[in-house]
Amino acid sequence: MDRVTAWLARGLIGFLYVPIAVVVVLSFNSSDITYRWTGFSTRWYGELLHDSELLATLQTSAVVAVVSATLAVAAGLLAVVALPSFGPKVRALLSGGLFLPLVIPEIVLGVAMLSVFAKLHITLSVTTLVLGHLVVILPYAALILLGAHGALDPSLEEAAADLGCGRVRTFFKVTLPLMRQALMAAWLLCFTISFGDIVMSTFTNGVGSTTLPLRVYSLLKGGLTPEINALGTLLILFTFLIILGVGLRQMRQILAGGDRPSS
């Protein structure tokens, strides 16, 4: 049984990571055809640096993801902190409305957002992209922050109040530092979801606000080139560096905590 489980685990890991390895390898392919290997070359990285249209869509995706993730985390944090001050019925109603987008198909949300923008005569742009992505990712941020806030020890805030801290000062001096890891996790998740979103982006993008996933999808009609693999490799490297940086930071915190003398 243990051997079967081990092989299943290896198969799952291979299923997840072999395609990523293939993308990295094919990014150094000298051929114009993505799947046919003809020799090693860094040609497509040079092509990528000179593809102004693709780089513009990358910039749009990055800007939209950063702004929408920041707004989602800020709004989610304020909502989570404010919820306990309401009664049980109102709190349940607000929580249901906050998490409702999780159970509604994203294509329905996209059509609804497009209808609202059309009704209000709002021109589709980067702003509408951010608003659309905000609707999609806000429940994820709120869900993470709600769990983190619920795990806090209430006595810490009570102690701060006994020492003369007001609600605002307690929030910035006690609550916010304790939720720092959850805020980072929520922001990274929201950024990832927003950066790779294609359904909502299809309905809320306008002229000059095409995102990278939409650009890649449009290239499918004419055939993908290893240039896309080169871009994917750089994004994989960027993600790896972020994960490595977060992991090293957590490791330093664990080691620093282990060095403290026990009371």
VENMO-V274512 format. One record per residue. RES is the residue in three letters. SS is DSSP state (alpha for helix, beta for strand, coil for the rest). OMEGA is omega in whole degrees, -180 to 180 (* if undefined). D_CENTER is the distance of its C-alpha to the mean C-alpha in Angstrom with 1 decimal. Layout:
res->RES ss->SS omega->OMEGA d_center->D_CENTER
res->RES ss->SS omega->OMEGA d_center->D_CENTER
//
This chain:
res->MET ss->coil omega->179 d_center->37.4
res->ASP ss->alpha omega->180 d_center->35.5
res->ARG ss->alpha omega->178 d_center->36.0
res->VAL ss->alpha omega->179 d_center->34.6
res->THR ss->alpha omega->180 d_center->31.5
res->ALA ss->alpha omega->179 d_center->31.1
res->TRP ss->alpha omega->176 d_center->31.4
res->LEU ss->alpha omega->178 d_center->28.9
res->ALA ss->alpha omega->178 d_center->26.4
res->ARG ss->alpha omega->179 d_center->27.2
res->GLY ss->alpha omega->179 d_center->26.9
res->LEU ss->alpha omega->178 d_center->23.4
res->ILE ss->alpha omega->177 d_center->22.3
res->GLY ss->alpha omega->180 d_center->24.1
res->PHE ss->alpha omega->-178 d_center->22.5
res->LEU ss->alpha omega->-168 d_center->19.0
res->TYR ss->alpha omega->178 d_center->19.8
res->VAL ss->alpha omega->177 d_center->22.8
res->PRO ss->alpha omega->178 d_center->21.0
res->ILE ss->alpha omega->178 d_center->18.8
res->ALA ss->alpha omega->179 d_center->22.1
res->VAL ss->alpha omega->178 d_center->23.8
res->VAL ss->alpha omega->-180 d_center->21.4
res->VAL ss->alpha omega->-179 d_center->22.0
res->VAL ss->alpha omega->-177 d_center->25.8
res->LEU ss->alpha omega->176 d_center->26.1
res->SER ss->coil omega->177 d_center->24.5
res->PHE ss->coil omega->-180 d_center->27.8
res->ASN ss->beta omega->-180 d_center->29.9
res->SER ss->coil omega->-177 d_center->32.7
res->SER ss->coil omega->175 d_center->33.1
res->ASP ss->coil omega->-180 d_center->32.0
res->ILE ss->coil omega->-172 d_center->31.1
res->THR ss->coil omega->-170 d_center->27.8
res->TYR ss->coil omega->-177 d_center->29.3
res->ARG ss->coil omega->-179 d_center->32.7
res->TRP ss->coil omega->179 d_center->33.1
res->THR ss->coil omega->179 d_center->35.9
res->GLY ss->coil omega->-178 d_center->35.3
res->PHE ss->beta omega->178 d_center->33.2
res->SER ss->coil omega->174 d_center->32.1
res->THR ss->coil omega->-176 d_center->29.5
res->ARG ss->alpha omega->-172 d_center->30.4
res->TRP ss->alpha omega->173 d_center->27.1
res->TYR ss->alpha omega->174 d_center->25.3
res->GLY ss->alpha omega->177 d_center->28.0
res->GLU ss->alpha omega->-179 d_center->27.6
res->LEU ss->alpha omega->-179 d_center->23.9
res->LEU ss->alpha omega->-179 d_center->24.8
res->HIS ss->coil omega->179 d_center->27.3
res->ASP ss->coil omega->-175 d_center->25.2
res->SER ss->alpha omega->-178 d_center->24.6
res->GLU ss->alpha omega->179 d_center->23.3
res->LEU ss->alpha omega->178 d_center->20.6
res->LEU ss->alpha omega->178 d_center->19.6
res->ALA ss->alpha omega->178 d_center->19.7
res->THR ss->alpha omega->176 d_center->17.1
res->LEU ss->alpha omega->178 d_center->14.9
res->GLN ss->alpha omega->178 d_center->15.5
res->THR ss->alpha omega->179 d_center->14.8
res->SER ss->alpha omega->-179 d_center->11.4
res->ALA ss->alpha omega->-180 d_center->10.6
res->VAL ss->alpha omega->-179 d_center->12.4
res->VAL ss->alpha omega->-179 d_center->10.9
res->ALA ss->alpha omega->-180 d_center->7.2
res->VAL ss->alpha omega->-177 d_center->8.7
res->VAL ss->alpha omega->-177 d_center->11.1
res->SER ss->alpha omega->178 d_center->9.4
res->ALA ss->alpha omega->179 d_center->6.9
res->THR ss->alpha omega->178 d_center->10.2
res->LEU ss->alpha omega->-179 d_center->12.2
res->ALA ss->alpha omega->180 d_center->10.4
res->VAL ss->alpha omega->180 d_center->10.8
res->ALA ss->alpha omega->-180 d_center->14.2
res->ALA ss->alpha omega->179 d_center->15.3
res->GLY ss->alpha omega->179 d_center->14.2
res->LEU ss->alpha omega->180 d_center->16.1
res->LEU ss->alpha omega->180 d_center->19.1
res->ALA ss->alpha omega->-179 d_center->19.3
res->VAL ss->alpha omega->-180 d_center->19.2
res->VAL ss->alpha omega->-177 d_center->21.9
res->ALA ss->alpha omega->-175 d_center->23.9
res->LEU ss->alpha omega->-178 d_center->24.1
res->PRO ss->coil omega->-178 d_center->26.7
res->SER ss->coil omega->179 d_center->29.1
res->PHE ss->coil omega->176 d_center->29.6
res->GLY ss->coil omega->-176 d_center->31.9
res->PRO ss->alpha omega->-178 d_center->31.0
res->LYS ss->alpha omega->179 d_center->31.3
res->VAL ss->alpha omega->179 d_center->29.4
res->ARG ss->alpha omega->178 d_center->26.6
res->ALA ss->alpha omega->179 d_center->26.4
res->LEU ss->alpha omega->180 d_center->26.5
res->LEU ss->alpha omega->179 d_center->23.7
res->SER ss->alpha omega->178 d_center->21.5
res->GLY ss->alpha omega->178 d_center->22.3
res->GLY ss->alpha omega->-179 d_center->21.4
res->LEU ss->alpha omega->-177 d_center->18.1
res->PHE ss->alpha omega->-179 d_center->17.0
res->LEU ss->alpha omega->179 d_center->18.9
res->PRO ss->alpha omega->179 d_center->16.1
res->LEU ss->alpha omega->-176 d_center->15.1
res->VAL ss->coil omega->177 d_center->18.5
res->ILE ss->coil omega->178 d_center->19.1
res->PRO ss->coil omega->-176 d_center->18.4
res->GLU ss->alpha omega->179 d_center->15.9
res->ILE ss->alpha omega->176 d_center->18.8
res->VAL ss->alpha omega->177 d_center->20.8
res->LEU ss->alpha omega->180 d_center->18.3
res->GLY ss->alpha omega->178 d_center->18.3
res->VAL ss->alpha omega->180 d_center->22.1
res->ALA ss->alpha omega->180 d_center->22.4
res->MET ss->alpha omega->179 d_center->20.3
res->LEU ss->alpha omega->179 d_center->22.4
res->SER ss->alpha omega->179 d_center->25.5
res->VAL ss->alpha omega->180 d_center->24.9
res->PHE ss->alpha omega->179 d_center->24.3
res->ALA ss->alpha omega->-180 d_center->27.5
res->LYS ss->alpha omega->-179 d_center->29.4
res->LEU ss->coil omega->180 d_center->28.7
res->HIS ss->coil omega->178 d_center->29.4
res->ILE ss->coil omega->180 d_center->26.1
res->THR ss->coil omega->180 d_center->25.6
res->LEU ss->coil omega->-176 d_center->22.3
res->SER ss->coil omega->177 d_center->20.5
res->VAL ss->alpha omega->179 d_center->17.3
res->THR ss->alpha omega->178 d_center->17.9
res->THR ss->alpha omega->175 d_center->17.9
res->LEU ss->alpha omega->-180 d_center->14.7
res->VAL ss->alpha omega->180 d_center->13.0
res->LEU ss->alpha omega->178 d_center->15.0
res->GLY ss->alpha omega->179 d_center->14.2
res->HIS ss->alpha omega->179 d_center->10.4
res->LEU ss->alpha omega->178 d_center->11.1
res->VAL ss->alpha omega->-176 d_center->13.2
res->VAL ss->alpha omega->-170 d_center->10.8
res->ILE ss->alpha omega->-179 d_center->8.0
res->LEU ss->alpha omega->179 d_center->10.7
res->PRO ss->alpha omega->179 d_center->12.2
res->TYR ss->alpha omega->178 d_center->9.4
res->ALA ss->alpha omega->-179 d_center->9.5
res->ALA ss->alpha omega->-179 d_center->13.3
res->LEU ss->alpha omega->179 d_center->13.7
res->ILE ss->alpha omega->-177 d_center->12.5
res->LEU ss->alpha omega->178 d_center->14.5
res->LEU ss->alpha omega->177 d_center->17.4
res->GLY ss->alpha omega->-180 d_center->17.9
res->ALA ss->alpha omega->-179 d_center->17.9
res->HIS ss->alpha omega->179 d_center->20.2
res->GLY ss->alpha omega->-180 d_center->22.4
res->ALA ss->coil omega->-180 d_center->22.9
res->LEU ss->coil omega->178 d_center->24.3
res->ASP ss->coil omega->-178 d_center->28.0
res->PRO ss->alpha omega->-178 d_center->29.6
res->SER ss->alpha omega->179 d_center->32.5
res->LEU ss->alpha omega->178 d_center->30.6
res->GLU ss->alpha omega->178 d_center->30.1
res->GLU ss->alpha omega->178 d_center->33.7
res->ALA ss->alpha omega->178 d_center->34.9
res->ALA ss->alpha omega->178 d_center->33.3
res->ALA ss->alpha omega->178 d_center->35.0
res->ASP ss->alpha omega->180 d_center->38.3
res->LEU ss->coil omega->174 d_center->38.1
res->GLY ss->coil omega->179 d_center->37.9
res->CYS ss->coil omega->173 d_center->34.3
res->GLY ss->coil omega->-177 d_center->33.4
res->ARG ss->alpha omega->-179 d_center->30.3
res->VAL ss->alpha omega->-179 d_center->28.4
res->ARG ss->alpha omega->176 d_center->29.5
res->THR ss->alpha omega->179 d_center->28.7
res->PHE ss->alpha omega->-176 d_center->25.1
res->PHE ss->alpha omega->-176 d_center->24.6
res->LYS ss->alpha omega->-175 d_center->26.8
res->VAL ss->alpha omega->-174 d_center->26.1
res->THR ss->alpha omega->-176 d_center->23.2
res->LEU ss->alpha omega->177 d_center->20.6
res->PRO ss->alpha omega->-180 d_center->21.4
res->LEU ss->alpha omega->-178 d_center->21.4
res->MET ss->coil omega->-175 d_center->17.9
res->ARG ss->alpha omega->-180 d_center->16.5
res->GLN ss->alpha omega->179 d_center->15.0
res->ALA ss->alpha omega->178 d_center->13.4
res->LEU ss->alpha omega->179 d_center->12.0
res->MET ss->alpha omega->179 d_center->10.5
res->ALA ss->alpha omega->180 d_center->9.0
res->ALA ss->alpha omega->-179 d_center->7.7
res->TRP ss->alpha omega->-179 d_center->6.4
res->LEU ss->alpha omega->178 d_center->4.7
res->LEU ss->alpha omega->180 d_center->3.4
res->CYS ss->alpha omega->178 d_center->3.1
res->PHE ss->alpha omega->-179 d_center->2.6
res->THR ss->alpha omega->-180 d_center->2.5
res->ILE ss->alpha omega->-179 d_center->4.0
res->SER ss->alpha omega->-177 d_center->5.5
res->PHE ss->alpha omega->-177 d_center->6.5
res->GLY ss->coil omega->-176 d_center->8.1
res->ASP ss->coil omega->179 d_center->9.5
res->ILE ss->coil omega->-177 d_center->13.2
res->VAL ss->alpha omega->180 d_center->15.1
res->MET ss->alpha omega->180 d_center->14.4
res->SER ss->alpha omega->179 d_center->14.5
res->THR ss->alpha omega->-176 d_center->17.9
res->PHE ss->alpha omega->-172 d_center->19.3
res->THR ss->alpha omega->179 d_center->18.1
res->ASN ss->coil omega->179 d_center->18.5
res->GLY ss->coil omega->179 d_center->21.8
res->VAL ss->coil omega->180 d_center->24.1
res->GLY ss->coil omega->180 d_center->22.5
res->SER ss->coil omega->178 d_center->18.9
res->THR ss->coil omega->-180 d_center->18.1
res->THR ss->coil omega->-179 d_center->14.7
res->LEU ss->alpha omega->178 d_center->14.6
res->PRO ss->alpha omega->178 d_center->14.0
res->LEU ss->alpha omega->179 d_center->17.0
res->ARG ss->alpha omega->179 d_center->19.0
res->VAL ss->alpha omega->179 d_center->18.7
res->TYR ss->alpha omega->179 d_center->19.7
res->SER ss->alpha omega->179 d_center->22.6
res->LEU ss->alpha omega->178 d_center->23.7
res->LEU ss->coil omega->-178 d_center->24.4
res->LYS ss->coil omega->-180 d_center->27.4
res->GLY ss->coil omega->-180 d_center->29.0
res->GLY ss->coil omega->179 d_center->27.9
res->LEU ss->coil omega->176 d_center->25.2
res->THR ss->coil omega->177 d_center->26.4
res->PRO ss->alpha omega->175 d_center->25.4
res->GLU ss->alpha omega->177 d_center->23.8
res->ILE ss->alpha omega->176 d_center->20.7
res->ASN ss->alpha omega->178 d_center->21.0
res->ALA ss->alpha omega->177 d_center->21.4
res->LEU ss->alpha omega->178 d_center->18.2
res->GLY ss->alpha omega->178 d_center->16.4
res->THR ss->alpha omega->178 d_center->18.1
res->LEU ss->alpha omega->178 d_center->17.1
res->LEU ss->alpha omega->177 d_center->13.4
res->ILE ss->alpha omega->178 d_center->14.2
res->LEU ss->alpha omega->179 d_center->16.2
res->PHE ss->alpha omega->179 d_center->13.6
res->THR ss->alpha omega->179 d_center->11.2
res->PHE ss->alpha omega->-180 d_center->14.4
res->LEU ss->alpha omega->178 d_center->15.5
res->ILE ss->alpha omega->180 d_center->12.5
res->ILE ss->alpha omega->180 d_center->13.1
res->LEU ss->alpha omega->179 d_center->16.8
res->GLY ss->alpha omega->179 d_center->16.7
res->VAL ss->alpha omega->180 d_center->15.0
res->GLY ss->alpha omega->179 d_center->17.5
res->LEU ss->alpha omega->179 d_center->20.4
res->ARG ss->alpha omega->179 d_center->19.8
res->GLN ss->alpha omega->179 d_center->19.8
res->MET ss->alpha omega->178 d_center->22.9
res->ARG ss->alpha omega->179 d_center->24.6
res->GLN ss->alpha omega->179 d_center->24.1
res->ILE ss->alpha omega->180 d_center->25.6
res->LEU ss->alpha omega->179 d_center->28.4
res->ALA ss->alpha omega->178 d_center->29.1
res->GLY ss->alpha omega->-180 d_center->29.3
res->GLY ss->alpha omega->-179 d_center->31.6
res->ASP ss->coil omega->-179 d_center->33.9
res->ARG ss->coil omega->180 d_center->34.6
res->PRO ss->coil omega->179 d_center->38.0
res->SER ss->coil omega->-178 d_center->38.3
res->SER ss->coil omega->* d_center->40.1
//
